[in-house]
Amino acid sequence: MSPTPEFLYTLRLVPRLRDDEAWTTKDENLVAKHFHHLQRLLDDGSLVLAGRTTDDDPLGLVILRVADEAGARELMEADPAVAAGLMTAELRPFHTALKS
């Protein structure tokens, strides 16, 4: 039996939001919905890992375990921050090499 495919999507804030003072209440609410979306994916077993880099140009990382690329793309595009245009997203095939 083959393992369920994994996909990585990377997220970047749009340039306007790289300035902390540019954030609106609407932006903050959409990002909160983004984290609720990730929590639902974790709860249903689709989310393997979510995190971000901590350098000056942070990059969000989300690893999904789903049936196929179309399903991964659907979940990525359903991410409220992506759908609202607050974050750009890019999808790539991924494979976890080591697990604890």
Biopython code that builds the backbone (N, CA, C, O; Angstrom):
import numpy as np
from Bio.PDB.StructureBuilder import StructureBuilder

atoms = [
    (1, "MET", "N", (0.838, -1.182, 0.000)),
    (1, "MET", "CA", (0.000, 0.000, 0.000)),
    (1, "MET", "C", (0.887, 1.251, 0.000)),
    (1, "MET", "O", (1.781, 1.382, 0.836)),
    (2, "SER", "N", (0.638, 2.151, -0.927)),
    (2, "SER", "CA", (1.423, 3.388, -1.036)),
    (2, "SER", "C", (1.021, 4.359, 0.057)),
    (2, "SER", "O", (-0.141, 4.415, 0.458)),
    (3, "PRO", "N", (2.000, 5.129, 0.539)),
    (3, "PRO", "CA", (1.646, 6.148, 1.523)),
    (3, "PRO", "C", (0.789, 7.241, 0.871)),
    (3, "PRO", "O", (0.880, 7.465, -0.336)),
    (4, "THR", "N", (-0.035, 7.914, 1.663)),
    (4, "THR", "CA", (-0.843, 9.021, 1.148)),
    (4, "THR", "C", (0.099, 10.140, 0.718)),
    (4, "THR", "O", (1.023, 10.488, 1.454)),
    (5, "PRO", "N", (-0.127, 10.706, -0.469)),
    (5, "PRO", "CA", (0.754, 11.775, -0.958)),
    (5, "PRO", "C", (0.747, 12.992, -0.037)),
    (5, "PRO", "O", (-0.249, 13.298, 0.619)),
    (6, "GLU", "N", (1.872, 13.664, -0.009)),
    (6, "GLU", "CA", (2.015, 14.891, 0.770)),
    (6, "GLU", "C", (2.329, 16.054, -0.154)),
    (6, "GLU", "O", (2.996, 15.900, -1.177)),
    (7, "PHE", "N", (1.836, 17.210, 0.230)),
    (7, "PHE", "CA", (2.055, 18.430, -0.537)),
    (7, "PHE", "C", (2.398, 19.554, 0.426)),
    (7, "PHE", "O", (1.885, 19.611, 1.544)),
    (8, "LEU", "N", (3.267, 20.444, -0.020)),
    (8, "LEU", "CA", (3.698, 21.598, 0.752)),
    (8, "LEU", "C", (3.146, 22.836, 0.078)),
    (8, "LEU", "O", (3.313, 23.021, -1.128)),
    (9, "TYR", "N", (2.484, 23.691, 0.857)),
    (9, "TYR", "CA", (2.214, 24.999, 0.275)),
    (9, "TYR", "C", (2.879, 26.051, 1.133)),
    (9, "TYR", "O", (2.850, 26.016, 2.363)),
    (10, "THR", "N", (3.480, 26.989, 0.422)),
    (10, "THR", "CA", (4.191, 28.076, 1.083)),
    (10, "THR", "C", (3.340, 29.340, 0.996)),
    (10, "THR", "O", (2.632, 29.566, 0.015)),
    (11, "LEU", "N", (3.424, 30.139, 2.018)),
    (11, "LEU", "CA", (2.629, 31.362, 2.119)),
    (11, "LEU", "C", (3.528, 32.565, 2.362)),
    (11, "LEU", "O", (4.495, 32.494, 3.121)),
    (12, "ARG", "N", (3.198, 33.656, 1.715)),
    (12, "ARG", "CA", (3.895, 34.920, 1.961)),
    (12, "ARG", "C", (2.859, 36.023, 2.099)),
    (12, "ARG", "O", (1.907, 36.099, 1.322)),
    (13, "LEU", "N", (3.055, 36.875, 3.091)),
    (13, "LEU", "CA", (2.187, 38.042, 3.212)),
    (13, "LEU", "C", (2.371, 38.943, 1.998)),
    (13, "LEU", "O", (3.475, 39.060, 1.465)),
    (14, "VAL", "N", (1.299, 39.570, 1.570)),
    (14, "VAL", "CA", (1.416, 40.548, 0.494)),
    (14, "VAL", "C", (2.242, 41.724, 1.023)),
    (14, "VAL", "O", (2.235, 41.989, 2.225)),
    (15, "PRO", "N", (2.950, 42.427, 0.142)),
    (15, "PRO", "CA", (3.849, 43.505, 0.594)),
    (15, "PRO", "C", (3.195, 44.532, 1.516)),
    (15, "PRO", "O", (3.840, 45.009, 2.449)),
    (16, "ARG", "N", (1.958, 44.875, 1.283)),
    (16, "ARG", "CA", (1.264, 45.874, 2.110)),
    (16, "ARG", "C", (1.253, 45.480, 3.581)),
    (16, "ARG", "O", (1.303, 46.352, 4.449)),
    (17, "LEU", "N", (1.190, 44.190, 3.880)),
    (17, "LEU", "CA", (1.074, 43.739, 5.262)),
    (17, "LEU", "C", (2.416, 43.496, 5.942)),
    (17, "LEU", "O", (2.457, 43.058, 7.092)),
    (18, "ARG", "N", (3.501, 43.773, 5.251)),
    (18, "ARG", "CA", (4.817, 43.627, 5.882)),
    (18, "ARG", "C", (5.108, 44.776, 6.842)),
    (18, "ARG", "O", (6.065, 44.725, 7.614)),
    (19, "ASP", "N", (4.277, 45.805, 6.785)),
    (19, "ASP", "CA", (4.351, 46.929, 7.715)),
    (19, "ASP", "C", (3.272, 46.704, 8.769)),
    (19, "ASP", "O", (2.084, 46.714, 8.447)),
    (20, "ASP", "N", (3.668, 46.503, 10.018)),
    (20, "ASP", "CA", (2.708, 46.204, 11.091)),
    (20, "ASP", "C", (1.598, 47.246, 11.200)),
    (20, "ASP", "O", (0.480, 46.915, 11.595)),
    (21, "GLU", "N", (1.887, 48.482, 10.859)),
    (21, "GLU", "CA", (0.897, 49.549, 10.994)),
    (21, "GLU", "C", (-0.153, 49.523, 9.890)),
    (21, "GLU", "O", (-1.162, 50.222, 9.986)),
    (22, "ALA", "N", (0.067, 48.730, 8.845)),
    (22, "ALA", "CA", (-0.876, 48.669, 7.731)),
    (22, "ALA", "C", (-2.035, 47.710, 7.990)),
    (22, "ALA", "O", (-3.025, 47.721, 7.259)),
    (23, "TRP", "N", (-1.916, 46.886, 9.021)),
    (23, "TRP", "CA", (-2.949, 45.890, 9.310)),
    (23, "TRP", "C", (-4.252, 46.546, 9.742)),
    (23, "TRP", "O", (-4.261, 47.492, 10.529)),
    (24, "THR", "N", (-5.361, 46.018, 9.203)),
    (24, "THR", "CA", (-6.688, 46.470, 9.612)),
    (24, "THR", "C", (-7.336, 45.374, 10.452)),
    (24, "THR", "O", (-6.849, 44.244, 10.499)),
    (25, "THR", "N", (-8.418, 45.712, 11.100)),
    (25, "THR", "CA", (-9.172, 44.715, 11.865)),
    (25, "THR", "C", (-9.646, 43.602, 10.931)),
    (25, "THR", "O", (-9.638, 42.431, 11.308)),
    (26, "LYS", "N", (-10.055, 43.960, 9.728)),
    (26, "LYS", "CA", (-10.486, 42.959, 8.747)),
    (26, "LYS", "C", (-9.345, 41.990, 8.430)),
    (26, "LYS", "O", (-9.559, 40.780, 8.372)),
    (27, "ASP", "N", (-8.130, 42.518, 8.225)),
    (27, "ASP", "CA", (-6.962, 41.667, 7.962)),
    (27, "ASP", "C", (-6.734, 40.704, 9.124)),
    (27, "ASP", "O", (-6.521, 39.509, 8.919)),
    (28, "GLU", "N", (-6.782, 41.232, 10.335)),
    (28, "GLU", "CA", (-6.549, 40.398, 11.520)),
    (28, "GLU", "C", (-7.614, 39.308, 11.642)),
    (28, "GLU", "O", (-7.298, 38.177, 12.013)),
    (29, "ASN", "N", (-8.871, 39.634, 11.334)),
    (29, "ASN", "CA", (-9.939, 38.636, 11.377)),
    (29, "ASN", "C", (-9.735, 37.550, 10.322)),
    (29, "ASN", "O", (-9.994, 36.374, 10.580)),
    (30, "LEU", "N", (-9.276, 37.940, 9.147)),
    (30, "LEU", "CA", (-9.018, 36.950, 8.096)),
    (30, "LEU", "C", (-7.863, 36.031, 8.469)),
    (30, "LEU", "O", (-7.913, 34.835, 8.181)),
    (31, "VAL", "N", (-6.839, 36.558, 9.096)),
    (31, "VAL", "CA", (-5.727, 35.720, 9.535)),
    (31, "VAL", "C", (-6.183, 34.774, 10.649)),
    (31, "VAL", "O", (-5.734, 33.630, 10.714)),
    (32, "ALA", "N", (-7.062, 35.241, 11.513)),
    (32, "ALA", "CA", (-7.623, 34.354, 12.535)),
    (32, "ALA", "C", (-8.387, 33.210, 11.871)),
    (32, "ALA", "O", (-8.297, 32.065, 12.312)),
    (33, "LYS", "N", (-9.137, 33.516, 10.815)),
    (33, "LYS", "CA", (-9.849, 32.473, 10.072)),
    (33, "LYS", "C", (-8.867, 31.507, 9.407)),
    (33, "LYS", "O", (-9.137, 30.311, 9.305)),
    (34, "HIS", "N", (-7.730, 32.033, 8.957)),
    (34, "HIS", "CA", (-6.660, 31.201, 8.386)),
    (34, "HIS", "C", (-6.217, 30.153, 9.411)),
    (34, "HIS", "O", (-6.076, 28.977, 9.075)),
    (35, "PHE", "N", (-5.999, 30.574, 10.651)),
    (35, "PHE", "CA", (-5.564, 29.633, 11.683)),
    (35, "PHE", "C", (-6.670, 28.651, 12.063)),
    (35, "PHE", "O", (-6.385, 27.503, 12.405)),
    (36, "HIS", "N", (-7.913, 29.084, 12.009)),
    (36, "HIS", "CA", (-9.032, 28.153, 12.241)),
    (36, "HIS", "C", (-9.094, 27.113, 11.127)),
    (36, "HIS", "O", (-9.372, 25.941, 11.379)),
    (37, "HIS", "N", (-8.834, 27.544, 9.902)),
    (37, "HIS", "CA", (-8.787, 26.628, 8.749)),
    (37, "HIS", "C", (-7.702, 25.571, 8.977)),
    (37, "HIS", "O", (-7.937, 24.379, 8.775)),
    (38, "LEU", "N", (-6.519, 26.014, 9.395)),
    (38, "LEU", "CA", (-5.435, 25.070, 9.652)),
    (38, "LEU", "C", (-5.790, 24.120, 10.786)),
    (38, "LEU", "O", (-5.458, 22.936, 10.722)),
    (39, "GLN", "N", (-6.452, 24.613, 11.813)),
    (39, "GLN", "CA", (-6.861, 23.757, 12.932)),
    (39, "GLN", "C", (-7.845, 22.688, 12.462)),
    (39, "GLN", "O", (-7.752, 21.535, 12.884)),
    (40, "ARG", "N", (-8.780, 23.055, 11.601)),
    (40, "ARG", "CA", (-9.727, 22.060, 11.064)),
    (40, "ARG", "C", (-8.986, 20.993, 10.264)),
    (40, "ARG", "O", (-9.315, 19.810, 10.351)),
    (41, "LEU", "N", (-7.988, 21.407, 9.483)),
    (41, "LEU", "CA", (-7.204, 20.439, 8.711)),
    (41, "LEU", "C", (-6.432, 19.507, 9.632)),
    (41, "LEU", "O", (-6.304, 18.315, 9.349)),
    (42, "LEU", "N", (-5.920, 20.042, 10.729)),
    (42, "LEU", "CA", (-5.222, 19.217, 11.721)),
    (42, "LEU", "C", (-6.198, 18.219, 12.343)),
    (42, "LEU", "O", (-5.885, 17.039, 12.497)),
    (43, "ASP", "N", (-7.372, 18.710, 12.694)),
    (43, "ASP", "CA", (-8.373, 17.854, 13.334)),
    (43, "ASP", "C", (-8.834, 16.721, 12.420)),
    (43, "ASP", "O", (-9.111, 15.618, 12.892)),
    (44, "ASP", "N", (-8.917, 16.986, 11.109)),
    (44, "ASP", "CA", (-9.385, 15.925, 10.207)),
    (44, "ASP", "C", (-8.252, 15.050, 9.665)),
    (44, "ASP", "O", (-8.491, 14.134, 8.879)),
    (45, "GLY", "N", (-7.021, 15.336, 10.089)),
    (45, "GLY", "CA", (-5.889, 14.500, 9.700)),
    (45, "GLY", "C", (-5.207, 14.880, 8.396)),
    (45, "GLY", "O", (-4.276, 14.198, 7.968)),
    (46, "SER", "N", (-5.658, 15.965, 7.753)),
    (46, "SER", "CA", (-5.038, 16.402, 6.494)),
    (46, "SER", "C", (-3.748, 17.178, 6.712)),
    (46, "SER", "O", (-2.862, 17.155, 5.858)),
    (47, "LEU", "N", (-3.633, 17.862, 7.840)),
    (47, "LEU", "CA", (-2.472, 18.702, 8.120)),
    (47, "LEU", "C", (-1.402, 17.894, 8.839)),
    (47, "LEU", "O", (-1.664, 17.290, 9.879)),
    (48, "VAL", "N", (-0.203, 17.886, 8.284)),
    (48, "VAL", "CA", (0.936, 17.206, 8.899)),
    (48, "VAL", "C", (1.720, 18.199, 9.756)),
    (48, "VAL", "O", (2.126, 17.875, 10.872)),
    (49, "LEU", "N", (1.931, 19.399, 9.236)),
    (49, "LEU", "CA", (2.767, 20.387, 9.906)),
    (49, "LEU", "C", (2.410, 21.771, 9.395)),
    (49, "LEU", "O", (2.120, 21.939, 8.211)),
    (50, "ALA", "N", (2.427, 22.753, 10.268)),
    (50, "ALA", "CA", (2.276, 24.151, 9.873)),
    (50, "ALA", "C", (3.260, 24.960, 10.701)),
    (50, "ALA", "O", (3.449, 24.694, 11.888)),
    (51, "GLY", "N", (3.875, 25.933, 10.083)),
    (51, "GLY", "CA", (4.821, 26.782, 10.795)),
    (51, "GLY", "C", (5.281, 27.910, 9.900)),
    (51, "GLY", "O", (4.730, 28.136, 8.822)),
    (52, "ARG", "N", (6.290, 28.609, 10.359)),
    (52, "ARG", "CA", (6.836, 29.694, 9.538)),
    (52, "ARG", "C", (8.287, 29.904, 9.889)),
    (52, "ARG", "O", (8.754, 29.534, 10.966)),
    (53, "THR", "N", (8.982, 30.503, 8.958)),
    (53, "THR", "CA", (10.361, 30.876, 9.227)),
    (53, "THR", "C", (10.340, 32.116, 10.113)),
    (53, "THR", "O", (9.318, 32.795, 10.208)),
    (54, "THR", "N", (11.456, 32.411, 10.757)),
    (54, "THR", "CA", (11.487, 33.542, 11.699)),
    (54, "THR", "C", (12.478, 34.620, 11.291)),
    (54, "THR", "O", (12.924, 35.407, 12.125)),
    (55, "ASP", "N", (12.822, 34.656, 10.014)),
    (55, "ASP", "CA", (13.757, 35.690, 9.564)),
    (55, "ASP", "C", (13.000, 36.956, 9.177)),
    (55, "ASP", "O", (11.808, 37.075, 9.460)),
    (56, "ASP", "N", (13.683, 37.904, 8.533)),
    (56, "ASP", "CA", (13.077, 39.191, 8.193)),
    (56, "ASP", "C", (12.002, 39.088, 7.113)),
    (56, "ASP", "O", (11.162, 39.980, 6.998)),
    (57, "ASP", "N", (12.013, 38.032, 6.334)),
    (57, "ASP", "CA", (11.020, 37.835, 5.281)),
    (57, "ASP", "C", (10.351, 36.479, 5.525)),
    (57, "ASP", "O", (10.635, 35.510, 4.822)),
    (58, "PRO", "N", (9.453, 36.412, 6.531)),
    (58, "PRO", "CA", (8.916, 35.114, 6.930)),
    (58, "PRO", "C", (8.123, 34.422, 5.825)),
    (58, "PRO", "O", (7.463, 35.057, 5.002)),
    (59, "LEU", "N", (8.216, 33.118, 5.844)),
    (59, "LEU", "CA", (7.558, 32.258, 4.878)),
    (59, "LEU", "C", (6.745, 31.244, 5.670)),
    (59, "LEU", "O", (7.290, 30.527, 6.510)),
    (60, "GLY", "N", (5.444, 31.180, 5.408)),
    (60, "GLY", "CA", (4.613, 30.183, 6.059)),
    (60, "GLY", "C", (4.732, 28.851, 5.340)),
    (60, "GLY", "O", (4.853, 28.809, 4.116)),
    (61, "LEU", "N", (4.698, 27.769, 6.093)),
    (61, "LEU", "CA", (4.825, 26.422, 5.532)),
    (61, "LEU", "C", (3.672, 25.569, 6.034)),
    (61, "LEU", "O", (3.409, 25.519, 7.236)),
    (62, "VAL", "N", (2.989, 24.904, 5.123)),
    (62, "VAL", "CA", (1.892, 24.012, 5.481)),
    (62, "VAL", "C", (2.100, 22.710, 4.718)),
    (62, "VAL", "O", (2.179, 22.715, 3.489)),
    (63, "ILE", "N", (2.187, 21.602, 5.437)),
    (63, "ILE", "CA", (2.321, 20.286, 4.797)),
    (63, "ILE", "C", (1.002, 19.550, 4.968)),
    (63, "ILE", "O", (0.503, 19.377, 6.080)),
    (64, "LEU", "N", (0.452, 19.121, 3.840)),
    (64, "LEU", "CA", (-0.816, 18.407, 3.816)),
    (64, "LEU", "C", (-0.599, 16.966, 3.387)),
    (64, "LEU", "O", (0.284, 16.676, 2.580)),
    (65, "ARG", "N", (-1.397, 16.077, 3.923)),
    (65, "ARG", "CA", (-1.413, 14.681, 3.484)),
    (65, "ARG", "C", (-2.825, 14.431, 2.957)),
    (65, "ARG", "O", (-3.772, 14.286, 3.730)),
    (66, "VAL", "N", (-2.948, 14.385, 1.635)),
    (66, "VAL", "CA", (-4.254, 14.250, 0.981)),
    (66, "VAL", "C", (-4.140, 13.297, -0.201)),
    (66, "VAL", "O", (-3.041, 12.885, -0.572)),
    (67, "ALA", "N", (-5.268, 12.951, -0.784)),
    (67, "ALA", "CA", (-5.309, 11.938, -1.843)),
    (67, "ALA", "C", (-4.561, 12.331, -3.105)),
    (67, "ALA", "O", (-3.951, 11.479, -3.751)),
    (68, "ASP", "N", (-4.597, 13.617, -3.469)),
    (68, "ASP", "CA", (-3.972, 14.021, -4.723)),
    (68, "ASP", "C", (-3.711, 15.526, -4.750)),
    (68, "ASP", "O", (-4.115, 16.260, -3.848)),
    (69, "GLU", "N", (-3.030, 15.963, -5.801)),
    (69, "GLU", "CA", (-2.667, 17.378, -5.912)),
    (69, "GLU", "C", (-3.896, 18.269, -6.015)),
    (69, "GLU", "O", (-3.902, 19.378, -5.480)),
    (70, "ALA", "N", (-4.930, 17.802, -6.690)),
    (70, "ALA", "CA", (-6.147, 18.608, -6.823)),
    (70, "ALA", "C", (-6.758, 18.875, -5.445)),
    (70, "ALA", "O", (-7.221, 19.983, -5.174)),
    (71, "GLY", "N", (-6.759, 17.871, -4.584)),
    (71, "GLY", "CA", (-7.275, 18.056, -3.230)),
    (71, "GLY", "C", (-6.432, 19.017, -2.428)),
    (71, "GLY", "O", (-6.962, 19.830, -1.670)),
    (72, "ALA", "N", (-5.116, 18.932, -2.588)),
    (72, "ALA", "CA", (-4.219, 19.855, -1.889)),
    (72, "ALA", "C", (-4.442, 21.284, -2.371)),
    (72, "ALA", "O", (-4.484, 22.220, -1.572)),
    (73, "ARG", "N", (-4.586, 21.440, -3.683)),
    (73, "ARG", "CA", (-4.823, 22.776, -4.248)),
    (73, "ARG", "C", (-6.148, 23.345, -3.738)),
    (73, "ARG", "O", (-6.242, 24.531, -3.421)),
    (74, "GLU", "N", (-7.155, 22.500, -3.662)),
    (74, "GLU", "CA", (-8.460, 22.946, -3.167)),
    (74, "GLU", "C", (-8.354, 23.442, -1.722)),
    (74, "GLU", "O", (-8.909, 24.489, -1.387)),
    (75, "LEU", "N", (-7.649, 22.700, -0.869)),
    (75, "LEU", "CA", (-7.480, 23.123, 0.522)),
    (75, "LEU", "C", (-6.659, 24.406, 0.625)),
    (75, "LEU", "O", (-6.972, 25.276, 1.437)),
    (76, "MET", "N", (-5.611, 24.531, -0.191)),
    (76, "MET", "CA", (-4.782, 25.731, -0.192)),
    (76, "MET", "C", (-5.616, 26.942, -0.607)),
    (76, "MET", "O", (-5.562, 27.989, 0.038)),
    (77, "GLU", "N", (-6.380, 26.798, -1.675)),
    (77, "GLU", "CA", (-7.170, 27.921, -2.170)),
    (77, "GLU", "C", (-8.341, 28.252, -1.261)),
    (77, "GLU", "O", (-8.865, 29.364, -1.311)),
    (78, "ALA", "N", (-8.765, 27.292, -0.420)),
    (78, "ALA", "CA", (-9.831, 27.540, 0.552)),
    (78, "ALA", "C", (-9.309, 28.241, 1.801)),
    (78, "ALA", "O", (-10.095, 28.711, 2.624)),
    (79, "ASP", "N", (-8.002, 28.313, 1.945)),
    (79, "ASP", "CA", (-7.409, 29.023, 3.084)),
    (79, "ASP", "C", (-7.905, 30.471, 3.024)),
    (79, "ASP", "O", (-7.659, 31.153, 2.029)),
    (80, "PRO", "N", (-8.592, 30.954, 4.055)),
    (80, "PRO", "CA", (-9.174, 32.297, 4.003)),
    (80, "PRO", "C", (-8.180, 33.413, 3.685)),
    (80, "PRO", "O", (-8.537, 34.366, 2.992)),
    (81, "ALA", "N", (-6.958, 33.319, 4.167)),
    (81, "ALA", "CA", (-5.970, 34.366, 3.886)),
    (81, "ALA", "C", (-5.537, 34.338, 2.424)),
    (81, "ALA", "O", (-5.239, 35.380, 1.841)),
    (82, "VAL", "N", (-5.504, 33.159, 1.838)),
    (82, "VAL", "CA", (-5.170, 33.030, 0.414)),
    (82, "VAL", "C", (-6.346, 33.518, -0.423)),
    (82, "VAL", "O", (-6.171, 34.301, -1.357)),
    (83, "ALA", "N", (-7.545, 33.050, -0.084)),
    (83, "ALA", "CA", (-8.743, 33.431, -0.834)),
    (83, "ALA", "C", (-8.966, 34.941, -0.821)),
    (83, "ALA", "O", (-9.438, 35.508, -1.806)),
    (84, "ALA", "N", (-8.627, 35.597, 0.297)),
    (84, "ALA", "CA", (-8.819, 37.044, 0.424)),
    (84, "ALA", "C", (-7.671, 37.851, -0.172)),
    (84, "ALA", "O", (-7.760, 39.076, -0.255)),
    (85, "GLY", "N", (-6.598, 37.187, -0.586)),
    (85, "GLY", "CA", (-5.466, 37.893, -1.171)),
    (85, "GLY", "C", (-4.498, 38.492, -0.167)),
    (85, "GLY", "O", (-3.670, 39.326, -0.534)),
    (86, "LEU", "N", (-4.585, 38.078, 1.116)),
    (86, "LEU", "CA", (-3.640, 38.577, 2.117)),
    (86, "LEU", "C", (-2.304, 37.857, 2.038)),
    (86, "LEU", "O", (-1.267, 38.393, 2.429)),
    (87, "MET", "N", (-2.348, 36.634, 1.526)),
    (87, "MET", "CA", (-1.141, 35.827, 1.384)),
    (87, "MET", "C", (-1.125, 35.214, -0.012)),
    (87, "MET", "O", (-2.156, 34.790, -0.534)),
    (88, "THR", "N", (0.055, 35.176, -0.598)),
    (88, "THR", "CA", (0.216, 34.427, -1.833)),
    (88, "THR", "C", (0.598, 33.000, -1.450)),
    (88, "THR", "O", (1.187, 32.768, -0.394)),
    (89, "ALA", "N", (0.263, 32.055, -2.307)),
    (89, "ALA", "CA", (0.521, 30.654, -1.983)),
    (89, "ALA", "C", (1.058, 29.922, -3.200)),
    (89, "ALA", "O", (0.701, 30.221, -4.340)),
    (90, "GLU", "N", (1.925, 28.954, -2.927)),
    (90, "GLU", "CA", (2.510, 28.123, -3.982)),
    (90, "GLU", "C", (2.501, 26.682, -3.490)),
    (90, "GLU", "O", (2.899, 26.400, -2.360)),
    (91, "LEU", "N", (2.050, 25.784, -4.338)),
    (91, "LEU", "CA", (1.920, 24.370, -3.994)),
    (91, "LEU", "C", (3.031, 23.560, -4.644)),
    (91, "LEU", "O", (3.385, 23.786, -5.801)),
    (92, "ARG", "N", (3.579, 22.611, -3.884)),
    (92, "ARG", "CA", (4.623, 21.711, -4.390)),
    (92, "ARG", "C", (4.410, 20.314, -3.855)),
    (92, "ARG", "O", (3.924, 20.155, -2.735)),
    (93, "PRO", "N", (4.759, 19.291, -4.626)),
    (93, "PRO", "CA", (4.767, 17.928, -4.066)),
    (93, "PRO", "C", (5.811, 17.865, -2.962)),
    (93, "PRO", "O", (6.804, 18.591, -3.007)),
    (94, "PHE", "N", (5.600, 17.014, -1.981)),
    (94, "PHE", "CA", (6.477, 16.962, -0.831)),
    (94, "PHE", "C", (6.534, 15.524, -0.338)),
    (94, "PHE", "O", (5.605, 14.743, -0.544)),
    (95, "HIS", "N", (7.629, 15.193, 0.309)),
    (95, "HIS", "CA", (7.752, 13.870, 0.926)),
    (95, "HIS", "C", (8.529, 14.000, 2.234)),
    (95, "HIS", "O", (9.658, 14.492, 2.257)),
    (96, "THR", "N", (7.908, 13.555, 3.313)),
    (96, "THR", "CA", (8.588, 13.561, 4.612)),
    (96, "THR", "C", (9.572, 12.389, 4.644)),
    (96, "THR", "O", (9.181, 11.229, 4.508)),
    (97, "ALA", "N", (10.837, 12.708, 4.823)),
    (97, "ALA", "CA", (11.868, 11.672, 4.793)),
    (97, "ALA", "C", (12.005, 10.953, 6.132)),
    (97, "ALA", "O", (12.217, 9.741, 6.163)),
    (98, "LEU", "N", (11.887, 11.678, 7.221)),
    (98, "LEU", "CA", (12.061, 11.093, 8.557)),
    (98, "LEU", "C", (10.882, 11.476, 9.436)),
    (98, "LEU", "O", (10.387, 12.602, 9.384)),
    (99, "LYS", "N", (10.452, 10.542, 10.227)),
    (99, "LYS", "CA", (9.381, 10.811, 11.187)),
    (99, "LYS", "C", (9.795, 10.273, 12.526)),
    (99, "LYS", "O", (10.493, 9.262, 12.602)),
    (100, "SER", "N", (9.376, 10.931, 13.586)),
    (100, "SER", "CA", (9.744, 10.469, 14.916)),
    (100, "SER", "C", (8.836, 9.359, 15.374)),
    (100, "SER", "O", (9.000, 8.844, 16.480)),
]
sb = StructureBuilder()
sb.init_structure("model")
sb.init_model(0)
sb.init_chain("A")
sb.init_seg("    ")
for serial, (resi, resn, name, xyz) in enumerate(atoms, 1):
    if name == "N":
        sb.init_residue(resn, " ", resi, " ")
    sb.init_atom(name, np.array(xyz, "f"), 0.0, 1.0, " ", f" {name:<3s}", serial, name[0])
structure = sb.get_structure()
